[in-house]
Each structure stands twice: as C-alpha cells, then as structure tokens.
Amino acid sequence: MNELLLKVENLHAGIDGKEILKGINLTVNRGEVHAIMGPNGSGKSTLSGVLAGNPAYTVTEGTVDFHGLNLLDLLPEDRSHEGLFLSFQYPVEIPGVSMVNFMRAAVNAKRKYFNEEPLSATEFLKLMRQKRAIVELDNKLASRSVNEGFSGGEKKRNEIFQMAVLEPQLSILDETDSGLDIDALRIVAGGVNKLKTERNATIVITHYQRLLDYIKPDFVHVLYKGRIVRTGGPELALELEERGYDWIKEEVDRQL
Amino acid sequence: MNSKHQYIDLYRTNAEAIDSGSAPALNRLRPQAAAALEATDFPVRGAEGYERTDVNAMFGPDYGVNIHRLDIPADIAASWRCDVPNMSTLLGVVANDAFIPSASLESRLPEGVIFTSLRRAALEYPELVANAYGSTAPLTDSMVALNTMLAQDGVFIRIPRGCRMSRPLQLVNIFSAPTPMLAPRRVLVVMEEGSEAQLLVCDHTQDCNRSYLSSEVVEIIMGENARLDYYCIEESSAMTSRHSQLFARQESGSVLMVNSSTLTAGNTRNDFTVTVNGKGCDTRLSGMVIASDGMHVDNSVNMLHLAPKCHSDQLFKYVAGGKASCAFQGRILVSEEAPFTDAYQTCRSVLASPEARMHAKPQLEIYNDEVKCSHGATTGQLDADALFYMRTRGIPEAEARTMLMQAFMADVIETVRMDGLRDRLRHLVEKRFAGKDASCSECHASCRERHTDPNND
C-alpha cells in the first residue's frame, strides 16, 4: 500500500495578479480519503480549481505530480482522462446541451484518448443506466440540458453520477455538501462511498464536519491564508466543529 | 460616384428588351422605378441603418444582367439535394432569376393555388398581379426601385381564401452562370383571407469560384386571419453577395413567422419590414447567423405596429468567428394608433474569435402609453465557466466550443415549426460548427463534386 497518487509541493497560485495559494504541500496515496477544511477565503476552491486546470488561475511556483505525470503541464481535458475529477461546488448550467450528449462526448473523448473505439449506442445507454442507479438519478434528467432546472440536490447527485461514469483515480469534491438537505447528503455520500476502492483516492473540501460523518476521512487538513497550517486525523474535524477556526487562526497569525 | 448609375444606364438603353422579356403588369412600374432611382442614391456606408454594409461596393462591380432571357444551363437536378428528409415539398427552382417548376408541379397544387413564374402569372392573371405587385415594397427605397426597374421574372404565389396547404412550398434559388451575374429576384406572395401555408426558401451558389449578386425583393400580403411560415436558409459561397428585402403587410388576425438562417455566404444584407395594419396580429421574426472567415452578414428589421392589440417577437442570434463582420438593426415602431401592443426583441451574439466584429443596434420608437415592449442586445464570448466544466469532464476544448455554439443556437432552431426542417437545421448547424462546409459536402456544392466526378451521384 501507500502507493503515491498525488504530490503537491510548494504550490503558489493566484488570480489577476493576487496570490491566493502560498506554498501548498499535500501528499495523497491511493486508497486514502483526505478532508480539506478551512474558513472562507482560505483558498480551498482555488486549490481545487488549480488542480483541475482552471485557466482563470495562474500557477507561479511549485510542482504537482499525479501518478508520475506533471499535472500542471496537462490540459484540463487530459487531466480528466488521466483520472482527475472535480465535483463542482456550483455545477455549471449549460442550456442547450443535453445531459446525454454531454456524457456521450465525455465518455467517448476519454476512449479516444486511450485509442479505444467509441461506445455503441446500446453500450452507452447500458453504462448510463448502471451509473445512474448509484446516486438514484432520475432518467428524466438525461434529456434535459446539463444542470438546467436541476434542484440543488439533483445537481450534486449529477456530479457524483459523472464521477461514477468517468471512474477517476482522484476525486476532488468541492463543497459537495453545500445546498444539500440531509436525505440528498446521504445519497451523495453513499454514492461516493460505493465508488471508493483501494486504488483511488478522494479529497473532500468542506466547511463543516457534517459531511465527514458520511465520508470518513483518513486525514484532515486545515487550509488558512493559502497554506495547510495543520494536519491531523478525523478527530481534528470534530475539534474544529466544536471550537471553530478562530483558535487556529490566532495561532497562525501569531506565528506570522 | 454612386453605383446606381450603371444600372440606370442599362435600363435606359435596353428598356425595350427588358419589357419584352417580361409582362405588362411588371413593366408598368419600370419607368417610375427608374425615375425614383434617379432621385435617390443607394445608401452610403455609415448612413443610418447602413453602418456596416456598403451597398455601393456590393453593386459596384460590373455584373451581367440577363435582360435578353438567355437560357443559361443550370444543374437543376442538384436542387434535389436540398431535399429535407421526411418532408415532401412542392418545389420550384429559380435559376439565377428564372423560375423553373418541378415536374408536374401545377397538377399537384390544390385547387386555386398558384405557384408559378411571376412573368407567367402577370400574363395569365394580370389584375391579380398588378394589384399586389409593388403594393408593399415602396419605390422610395432605392434598392426596391433598382429591383423593380430590372426584375423581369420571379415567383408568384397565391393561396386562395380559406385554403390550408398541407404540404409546404419550397423555392430553391440557384446561382449558376458562366460569368459574374446580377440576378434581380422578385417574389410575390398573396395569402388570401384565412389561408395557411408554409414556404421554405433555400439560397445556393453552384459555382463557388464565380461572383454573383442577388437583388431580391419579397412582398408578402397577409389577408385577414391568414397564416404563413416563411423560412429562408442561405448556403451560398464566399463570392456571392445578397441584398434581400422582405416587405410584409398584415391584415387583422393574421399570423406571420419569418425565420432566416445564414449558414454560409459572402456579403449578405437582409431587410425585414413588417407593417401590421390590422388588429390582433401575431408576428415572429427570428434569425440565425453563423459567420466565419471573411463573411459579412447584416440583418435589419423594421417592425411597424400601426394597429392595436398585436404581438410581435424578434429573436436573432449570431456566432461570428474568423474575421467575420456582422450587424443587426432592429427597430420596433409602435404608432399612436397601436395601443395594447406587445413587442419584444432580442439579439444575442457570440464572438468566437478576436477579429470577429458585431454591431448591434436595437431601437424602440413608441408613440402611445398602452404598450409592453422590450429589447435586449448582448454580445459576448462563450461562457468560460461552461467551457471549463466541460473540459474537466474530458471534452476537448474545440469540441466543447462547438457544442456550446450549437447550444447557443438551439432556441432559434426551436422556433421552426416544421419538424423535418428543425431536424435538418440542427444537422446543418452541427456540420457547420464542426468546420464542415454544410452546403458543399451535403447539399449543394456536391454539385461541384459532381462536376469532377460525374459517377458519384
């Protein structure tokens, strides 16, 4: 075990000339679940965006190794093919592009990347059916435009459905619990747990401990002012839930 | 120097030949048209409504006009390539400016329906044509004057009172001539009281290496409670210029829908002038422009509400890439006599390259208080968030862009009320955005391929 999947070293990145990540170090092995917590504005979403390759961010320093590849050199689409998945905090609505066309394009792009033939219509529909069941996603959504008119819960379930279809090695779940009621949360978390294997890994980005009741982390990191300022086990999340972030902020600010 | 003069000279020196190749009901207006054109110049670039289109440059080159009605061979069979799958139409072809009916067209038309050459109609039904011809297109407009001065033939459509056509009419305009040519095209549509019809017009150019210019005037007269769906698809070539003007007059309770798609073209200007004269009318105008390379496409709408309780809706969408330049002018006028008008206008554009240009000018002129009107014009780029989202799912950027551009056009395509045509347009748009020349591989320019490989039909 302990096979390395992701190694982030001294990552600095920002947007519009403003530095947000100020030296992130993070190591994720296969089979692990990491939680990244932190107060608003600490850089959590920037980290997920940079790892997924959002062109809005500029990386100024540092390296990211993803199972032997230089992740920062890859296009967002190739990061996806190579097994990186980002579940969006706010899944984007794409009017006019149907879910089914969207997923077919995604699945076949990946197959093309690995020099495989596109799936036949029958194979594709079978795959969709199988994967939908994991998050109890309604078949009616397939003919609708991507995320358009979906409820908050449907959007998040749709993210996990896409994750199930693409079978990533590393999933980054950005605030997947936001906007979810308790039933939807259980379904989404249940989906994530069903997809967990000893070969893949998950990074859960969240404000609250609540989600971690359902998706059990092996490690909990606290991100503050663009750095990981503390790392611990699941008990750290419980402590944060109880005491808030202020004590960590004070500790860090004192040191700076 | 205004480029109208060469055409006035052409008319003055050939008036007799032009008249003899036409019919009295059309010839009647020619001297007036010539006088009107002498009195009014072609609009200059930069004038109100012509900010982006240079009519003088369009009409400046020395084009031939087929005033002696020479029989120019055209590959009419190729027009069958415009077949819309699952749609059986009553087809007529206009080769340059001459109408050619499809085989046994007349015998397949319902009782009382006329779909024929304008010249022939003017000879056979002189009163009918004379009453309608020039009744909506004013000679005070220099471009109308030019067309009226030169048009010798065209298309005449009459749907009689109460007749509801079950099969759509289709008109295929083809450019095919061995020399550069100007074709004055004229279409006259008379929808009598309570009649219903659908008309699909396709514009094509057979020889993509020659330059052509069409001066088109379409007149539509909508009787009380008449309904017409008018679709126009241009898939011409980079060397084709098109100056098209549609004038419609609506009497009370009539329902008109005009849908214009410009998929490939050279230099295109489309004017749509709809005058609502009777109460309770409904008007839908929609347009889709996909411009690439050096294409120029300019749509101009004049929606004139002169009667109460009418509704109009405009939706125009553009995707401009390459060095394309596009324009939209949309004017809604609500007169004092038109209370309780609902009139809306939307123009949305996507610039898909740094050098593409869009000029949008929405205009509202309202002269009474009892109206609901709105207009909106936006020009932007593809949604960066959507693009990134798709890429994180593995969809390559180019493909994601294509999907987004296609999706952008979805609501304009949805306005099409003929199922077969809607599917066809979706397909054409998909091919167009995928960088395949829809017209040349699929429909028309395969005539070009036919020339090189006659066995490949």
Interface residues (C-beta under 8 A of the other chain):
Chain A: A52 G53 N54 P55 A56 L75 P76 E77 R79 S80 H81 F85 L86 F88 P91 V92 E93 I94 P95 G96 V97 N101 F102 A105 A106 A109 K110 Y113 S145 Q162 L166
Chain B: D383 A384 D385 A386 F388 Y389 M390 R391 T392 R393 G394 I395 P396 E397 E399 A400 M403 L404 Q406 A407 F408 M409 A410 D411
